[in-house]
Amino acid sequence: MCLATGGAVASYLYNDLMKSQGGRKMIGAFSINGQDLLSSLPSVVAKEKGRPFDFEEGDVYMSSHEHRFRLFSSVEYEGQFYMTPQNFIESVTMSEPRSKKPWRSLTKQELEKILSDTPPVWRGTSKLFRNLRERGVIAYTEYLFLLCILTKPHAGFKIAFNMFDADANHMIDKREFLVLQEIFRKKNEKKGRKGDVEKSAQLRADDSMMIDTTLLVHFFGKKGKAELTFDDFYRFMDNLQTEVLEIEFLTFSKGMTTISEEDFARILLRYTNVENITSYLDNVRQSIPDEKGITFDEFRTFFQFLNNLEDFAIAMQMYNFASRSIGQDEFARAVYVATGLKLTRHLVNTIFKIFDVDHDDQLSHKEFIGIMKDRLHRGARGYKSVEKFTSFRSCLKKELAGR
């Protein structure tokens, strides 16, 4: 289990709570009452402190996450943008949308029909998003939360889930989940926020605009009264990760059971800041002339390892402090110690051949970790500068004025 990252999440939750309570100490060694925690946190959809930004003023500034959400979203309801399940899958597996069309406005009846067709969580599979395709709505806050599921170790979610599980019955209700989701959103969004905060895009709806979404109905039923167990939530996380990885793998496998080592390198270097990918691919061709292939199990295990990259980096530092070189055996051991995952010898060898630029069978762990951190964020870091756009309402206002 990823204790370091899980502990960081717990610390984040605790510090957030202490700030909201004015630094008041809590009674007991580690007793956190779920209701106290909920009441101490800001409203899930409350706007940031300070002057609220009026969308009708025109231009808005967007973080990299907001930019990507807007780029891939395709539907609009009552002035708010939403992704479909298909949009979300494309946003984490493609550099650009398959086809960018004007946002489709949903009527109340269309939204109700979409939500009524949403399956319950106990019927979830690793094909949920592919089956729903355009029949679903995902809000910006949920987009950030789903990104966390794809890029963070499960241990952090387990700790956070348990902290909201006040009666220790391994279940949380809809309100508790929304606060949990908001905390992960804040943690994720702080890293991507740049520019004028007062003119931020503010893609999150306020209380009067909040609607039920596909994710909320999936977890808590059409009436929102059901409770979510951690077992169901864990299965949802595992299914989502598997679904995204299957899509990436199948894109290159063409129906076969393996992908080539060169294609594995291509997938790893997608969404990174590596400028000369060709040199890495040449490395693979020269070092592995006889293609053996990477299986889906190896592919999946590697990306599970990436979700625990922070713990792996700590293990690598230990070797560095001891002035020990990092060969394949040391690399495999560090992965196992940090994550509990066993990478096959062929997979480890392939990783070394990709990143061993000096051909000395040693890994530059700083370069490897830096590149993999970029890859882990699946394109969300791809927009280095603050982007300026015109809001939906501003466009609509100008369009109507021109008629």
C-alpha positions as CSV (number, residue, x, y, z in Angstrom):
1,M,0.0,0.0,0.0
2,C,1.1,3.6,-0.7
3,L,1.5,4.8,2.9
4,A,3.4,8.0,2.1
5,T,0.9,9.3,-0.4
6,G,-2.0,8.1,1.7
7,G,-0.5,9.8,4.7
8,A,-0.2,13.0,2.7
9,V,-3.9,12.9,1.9
10,A,-4.7,12.4,5.5
11,S,-2.5,15.3,6.5
12,Y,-4.1,17.5,3.8
13,L,-7.6,16.7,5.2
14,Y,-6.5,17.3,8.7
15,N,-4.8,20.6,8.0
16,D,-7.7,21.8,6.0
17,L,-10.0,21.0,8.9
18,M,-7.7,22.7,11.4
19,K,-7.6,25.9,9.3
20,S,-11.4,26.0,9.0
21,Q,-11.7,25.6,12.8
22,G,-9.2,28.4,13.5
23,G,-6.5,26.0,14.7
24,R,-8.6,24.5,17.5
25,K,-7.1,21.3,18.8
26,M,-9.1,18.2,18.5
27,I,-9.9,15.9,21.4
28,G,-8.6,12.4,21.3
29,A,-5.6,10.7,19.6
30,F,-7.1,10.6,16.2
31,S,-10.8,11.1,16.5
32,I,-12.5,12.9,13.7
33,N,-16.3,13.2,13.8
34,G,-17.7,13.0,10.3
35,Q,-20.4,15.5,10.9
36,D,-17.9,18.0,12.4
37,L,-15.7,17.5,9.4
38,L,-18.6,18.1,7.0
39,S,-19.8,21.3,8.7
40,S,-16.3,22.7,9.0
41,L,-15.6,22.5,5.3
42,P,-16.8,25.1,2.7
43,S,-19.8,24.3,0.6
44,V,-19.0,21.9,-2.2
45,V,-20.0,24.4,-4.9
46,A,-19.3,27.6,-3.1
47,K,-17.3,30.2,-5.1
48,E,-13.8,31.2,-4.0
49,K,-13.5,34.1,-1.5
50,G,-13.2,37.5,-3.0
51,R,-15.2,39.2,-5.8
52,P,-17.1,36.7,-7.8
53,F,-16.4,36.7,-11.4
54,D,-19.3,37.5,-13.8
55,F,-19.2,35.4,-16.9
56,E,-20.9,38.1,-18.8
57,E,-17.9,40.4,-18.5
58,G,-16.4,38.5,-21.4
59,D,-12.8,37.2,-21.3
60,V,-11.9,34.5,-18.8
61,Y,-8.5,33.0,-17.8
62,M,-8.2,29.2,-17.6
63,S,-5.8,26.8,-15.9
64,S,-4.5,23.9,-17.9
65,H,-7.2,21.6,-16.4
66,E,-9.9,24.1,-17.3
67,H,-8.5,24.5,-20.8
68,R,-8.5,20.8,-21.4
69,F,-12.0,20.4,-20.0
70,R,-13.4,23.1,-22.2
71,L,-11.5,21.7,-25.2
72,F,-13.0,18.3,-24.9
73,S,-16.5,19.1,-23.5
74,S,-19.4,18.9,-25.9
75,V,-22.6,19.6,-24.1
76,E,-24.1,22.6,-22.2
77,Y,-27.0,22.8,-19.8
78,E,-28.2,26.1,-18.4
79,G,-25.0,27.9,-19.2
80,Q,-22.6,25.2,-17.7
81,F,-20.3,23.0,-19.8
82,Y,-20.2,19.3,-19.3
83,M,-18.3,16.3,-20.7
84,T,-19.9,13.2,-21.9
85,P,-18.3,9.8,-20.9
86,Q,-16.9,9.7,-24.5
87,N,-15.4,13.2,-24.1
88,F,-13.7,12.1,-20.9
89,I,-12.2,9.0,-22.4
90,E,-10.9,11.1,-25.3
91,S,-9.4,13.7,-23.0
92,V,-7.2,11.1,-21.3
93,T,-6.3,9.0,-24.3
94,M,-5.9,11.6,-27.1
95,S,-4.0,14.9,-27.6
96,E,-7.0,16.6,-29.4
97,P,-10.7,15.9,-29.6
98,R,-11.7,13.5,-32.4
99,S,-14.0,16.1,-33.8
100,K,-14.7,19.5,-32.2
101,K,-18.3,20.7,-32.8
102,P,-20.3,23.5,-31.2
103,W,-21.6,22.6,-27.8
104,R,-24.9,20.8,-27.8
105,S,-27.5,22.3,-25.5
106,L,-29.5,19.8,-23.5
107,T,-33.1,20.3,-22.6
108,K,-34.4,19.3,-19.1
109,Q,-36.2,16.3,-20.7
110,E,-33.0,15.1,-22.4
111,L,-31.0,15.4,-19.2
112,E,-33.7,13.5,-17.3
113,K,-33.7,10.7,-19.9
114,I,-29.9,10.5,-19.8
115,L,-29.9,10.2,-16.0
116,S,-32.8,7.7,-15.9
117,D,-30.7,5.4,-18.2
118,T,-27.6,5.5,-15.9
119,P,-26.8,2.0,-14.4
120,P,-26.4,1.6,-10.6
121,V,-22.9,1.2,-9.2
122,W,-23.3,-2.5,-8.6
123,R,-23.7,-3.0,-12.3
124,G,-20.5,-1.1,-13.2
125,T,-17.9,-2.7,-15.5
126,S,-14.6,-1.8,-17.1
127,K,-16.7,-0.8,-20.2
128,L,-19.0,1.6,-18.4
129,F,-17.8,4.8,-20.1
130,R,-17.6,3.1,-23.5
131,N,-21.1,1.8,-23.1
132,L,-22.5,5.1,-22.1
133,R,-20.6,7.1,-24.8
134,E,-22.6,10.3,-25.3
135,R,-25.4,9.4,-22.9
136,G,-24.0,11.0,-19.7
137,V,-22.9,14.3,-18.2
138,I,-19.7,14.9,-16.2
139,A,-19.1,18.2,-14.4
140,Y,-15.8,20.0,-14.1
141,T,-15.3,19.0,-10.5
142,E,-16.0,15.4,-11.4
143,Y,-13.5,15.6,-14.2
144,L,-10.7,16.6,-11.8
145,F,-11.8,13.8,-9.4
146,L,-11.7,11.2,-12.1
147,L,-8.2,12.4,-13.1
148,C,-7.2,11.8,-9.4
149,I,-8.5,8.3,-9.7
150,L,-6.4,7.7,-12.8
151,T,-3.2,9.2,-11.3
152,K,-3.2,8.7,-7.5
153,P,-2.7,5.5,-5.5
154,H,-5.8,3.8,-4.0
155,A,-4.5,4.1,-0.5
156,G,-5.1,7.8,-0.4
157,F,-8.7,7.4,-1.3
158,K,-9.1,4.6,1.3
159,I,-7.8,6.9,4.1
160,A,-10.0,9.8,2.9
161,F,-13.0,7.6,2.6
162,N,-12.5,6.3,6.2
163,M,-12.2,9.8,7.6
164,F,-15.7,10.6,6.4
165,D,-17.1,7.2,7.5
166,A,-18.1,8.5,10.9
167,D,-20.0,5.4,12.0
168,A,-17.4,3.0,10.6
169,N,-19.9,1.1,8.5
170,H,-17.7,1.4,5.3
171,M,-20.3,3.6,3.6
172,I,-20.7,7.3,2.8
173,D,-23.7,9.3,1.6
174,K,-24.1,11.7,-1.3
175,R,-23.3,14.8,0.8
176,E,-20.2,13.3,2.3
177,F,-19.0,12.2,-1.1
178,L,-19.4,15.7,-2.6
179,V,-17.2,17.1,0.2
180,L,-14.6,14.4,-0.4
181,Q,-14.7,15.1,-4.1
182,E,-14.2,18.8,-3.5
183,I,-11.1,18.3,-1.3
184,F,-9.5,16.2,-4.0
185,R,-10.5,18.9,-6.6
186,K,-8.8,21.6,-4.5
187,K,-5.6,19.6,-4.1
188,N,-5.6,18.9,-7.9
189,E,-6.5,22.4,-9.0
190,K,-4.0,24.3,-6.9
191,K,-1.2,22.8,-9.0
192,G,-2.7,23.9,-12.3
193,R,-4.0,27.4,-11.3
194,K,-2.2,30.3,-12.9
195,G,-3.1,33.8,-13.9
196,D,-5.7,36.1,-12.5
197,V,-7.7,34.1,-10.0
198,E,-10.5,36.7,-10.0
199,K,-10.9,36.1,-13.7
200,S,-10.7,32.4,-13.5
201,A,-13.1,30.4,-15.7
202,Q,-14.9,29.1,-12.6
203,L,-16.4,26.1,-14.4
204,R,-17.9,24.8,-11.2
205,A,-21.6,25.7,-10.7
206,D,-22.9,27.5,-7.7
207,D,-25.7,26.1,-5.5
208,S,-28.5,27.4,-7.7
209,M,-27.0,25.8,-10.8
210,M,-25.9,22.4,-9.4
211,I,-27.6,19.4,-11.0
212,D,-27.4,15.6,-10.6
213,T,-24.9,14.1,-12.9
214,T,-24.2,10.7,-14.3
215,L,-21.6,10.0,-11.6
216,L,-23.9,11.0,-8.8
217,V,-26.8,8.9,-10.1
218,H,-24.4,6.0,-10.7
219,F,-23.2,6.1,-7.1
220,F,-26.3,7.2,-5.2
221,G,-29.3,6.3,-7.3
222,K,-31.9,8.4,-9.1
223,K,-33.2,9.8,-5.8
224,G,-29.8,10.3,-4.3
225,K,-30.6,8.4,-1.1
226,A,-28.4,5.3,-1.6
227,E,-25.1,5.0,0.2
228,L,-21.8,4.2,-1.4
229,T,-19.6,1.4,0.0
230,F,-15.9,1.5,-0.3
231,D,-15.9,-1.9,-2.0
232,D,-18.2,-0.5,-4.7
233,F,-16.1,2.7,-5.0
234,Y,-12.8,0.7,-5.1
235,R,-14.3,-1.5,-7.9
236,F,-15.3,1.7,-9.8
237,M,-11.7,3.1,-9.5
238,D,-10.3,-0.2,-10.7
239,N,-12.7,-0.5,-13.6
240,L,-12.0,3.1,-14.7
241,Q,-8.2,2.6,-14.7
242,T,-8.6,-0.7,-16.5
243,E,-11.0,0.8,-19.1
244,V,-8.6,3.7,-20.0
245,L,-5.6,1.4,-20.2
246,E,-7.5,-1.1,-22.3
247,I,-8.4,1.6,-24.8
248,E,-4.7,2.7,-25.0
249,F,-3.5,-0.8,-25.3
250,L,-6.0,-1.9,-28.0
251,T,-5.2,1.2,-30.1
252,F,-1.7,-0.2,-30.6
253,S,-2.3,-4.0,-30.3
254,K,-4.7,-4.1,-33.3
255,G,-6.5,-7.1,-31.8
256,M,-3.3,-9.0,-30.8
257,T,-2.4,-10.0,-27.3
258,T,0.8,-7.9,-27.1
259,I,2.1,-4.5,-28.3
260,S,5.6,-4.0,-29.5
261,E,8.3,-2.6,-27.2
262,E,8.5,0.4,-29.6
263,D,4.8,1.1,-29.3
264,F,5.1,0.7,-25.5
265,A,7.8,3.5,-25.6
266,R,5.5,5.6,-27.8
267,I,2.7,5.3,-25.2
268,L,5.0,6.1,-22.3
269,L,6.4,9.3,-24.0
270,R,2.9,10.6,-25.0
271,Y,1.9,13.8,-23.1
272,T,5.5,14.5,-22.0
273,N,7.8,17.3,-22.7
274,V,10.3,15.1,-24.4
275,E,11.3,16.9,-27.6
276,N,13.2,14.2,-29.4
277,I,11.1,11.1,-29.0
278,T,12.8,9.6,-32.1
279,S,16.1,9.1,-30.2
280,Y,14.3,7.0,-27.5
281,L,12.6,4.9,-30.2
282,D,15.9,4.4,-31.9
283,N,17.2,3.2,-28.5
284,V,14.5,0.5,-28.4
285,R,15.1,-0.7,-32.0
286,Q,18.8,-1.1,-31.5
287,S,18.7,-2.6,-28.1
288,I,15.7,-5.0,-28.7
289,P,16.1,-6.2,-32.3
290,D,14.0,-9.3,-31.6
291,E,10.5,-8.2,-30.7
292,K,8.9,-10.2,-27.8
293,G,6.1,-7.8,-27.0
294,I,4.4,-6.4,-23.9
295,T,1.3,-8.1,-22.6
296,F,-1.7,-6.2,-21.2
297,D,-0.9,-7.5,-17.7
298,E,2.6,-6.1,-17.9
299,F,1.2,-2.8,-19.3
300,R,-1.4,-2.5,-16.6
301,T,1.1,-3.3,-13.8
302,F,3.5,-0.7,-15.1
303,F,0.8,2.0,-14.9
304,Q,-0.3,0.9,-11.4
305,F,3.4,1.5,-10.5
306,L,3.2,5.0,-12.0
307,N,0.4,5.9,-9.7
308,N,2.8,5.2,-6.8
309,L,5.6,7.2,-8.4
310,E,6.2,9.4,-5.4
311,D,7.0,6.4,-3.1
312,F,9.3,5.0,-5.8
313,A,11.1,8.3,-6.0
314,I,11.8,8.0,-2.2
315,A,13.2,4.5,-2.7
316,M,15.4,5.8,-5.5
317,Q,16.8,8.5,-3.3
318,M,18.0,5.9,-0.9
319,Y,20.2,4.4,-3.6
320,N,21.4,7.8,-4.5
321,F,22.3,8.7,-0.9
322,A,24.2,5.4,-0.7
323,S,26.1,6.3,-3.9
324,R,24.9,3.0,-5.5
325,S,24.2,2.7,-9.2
326,I,20.8,1.7,-10.3
327,G,20.7,-1.4,-12.4
328,Q,17.8,-3.5,-13.4
329,D,17.7,-5.6,-10.2
330,E,17.9,-2.5,-8.0
331,F,15.1,-0.9,-10.1
332,A,12.8,-3.9,-9.7
333,R,13.5,-4.2,-6.0
334,A,12.7,-0.5,-5.5
335,V,9.4,-0.9,-7.3
336,Y,8.4,-3.9,-5.2
337,V,9.4,-2.2,-1.9
338,A,7.6,1.0,-2.7
339,T,4.4,-0.4,-4.3
340,G,4.2,-4.2,-3.7
341,L,4.1,-4.7,-7.5
342,K,6.4,-7.2,-9.3
343,L,7.5,-6.1,-12.8
344,T,8.5,-8.9,-15.1
345,R,12.2,-9.1,-16.1
346,H,11.3,-8.4,-19.7
347,L,9.3,-5.2,-18.7
348,V,12.2,-3.9,-16.6
349,N,14.7,-4.6,-19.4
350,T,12.4,-2.7,-21.9
351,I,12.2,0.3,-19.5
352,F,16.0,0.4,-19.2
353,K,16.4,0.1,-23.0
354,I,14.1,3.1,-23.5
355,F,15.7,5.4,-21.0
356,D,19.3,4.1,-21.0
357,V,20.6,6.9,-23.3
358,D,24.3,6.2,-22.4
359,H,24.0,2.5,-23.1
360,D,25.6,1.6,-19.8
361,D,22.7,-0.4,-18.5
362,Q,22.2,2.1,-15.7
363,L,19.0,4.3,-15.3
364,S,19.1,8.0,-14.8
365,H,16.3,7.9,-12.2
366,K,15.9,11.7,-12.1
367,E,15.2,11.9,-15.9
368,F,13.0,8.8,-15.7
369,I,10.9,10.2,-12.8
370,G,10.6,13.6,-14.4
371,I,9.4,12.3,-17.7
372,M,7.0,9.9,-16.0
373,K,5.5,12.6,-13.9
374,D,4.5,14.4,-17.1
375,R,3.1,11.2,-18.5
376,L,1.1,10.6,-15.4
377,H,-0.9,13.8,-15.8
378,R,-2.1,12.7,-19.3
379,G,-1.8,16.0,-21.1
380,A,-3.1,18.3,-18.3
381,R,0.4,19.9,-18.1
382,G,0.5,20.5,-21.8
383,Y,-0.5,24.1,-21.6
384,K,2.3,26.1,-20.1
385,S,0.9,29.5,-20.5
386,V,-2.4,30.9,-19.2
387,E,-5.0,30.7,-21.9
388,K,-7.6,33.5,-22.5
389,F,-11.0,32.7,-23.9
390,T,-14.4,34.2,-24.4
391,S,-17.1,32.6,-22.1
392,F,-20.2,30.8,-23.4
393,R,-22.5,33.5,-22.1
394,S,-20.5,36.3,-23.5
395,C,-20.6,34.5,-26.9
396,L,-24.3,34.1,-26.6
397,K,-24.8,37.7,-25.6
398,K,-22.8,39.0,-28.6
399,E,-24.6,36.6,-31.0
400,L,-28.0,37.8,-29.8
401,A,-27.0,41.4,-30.0
402,G,-25.9,41.0,-33.6
403,R,-29.3,39.8,-34.7
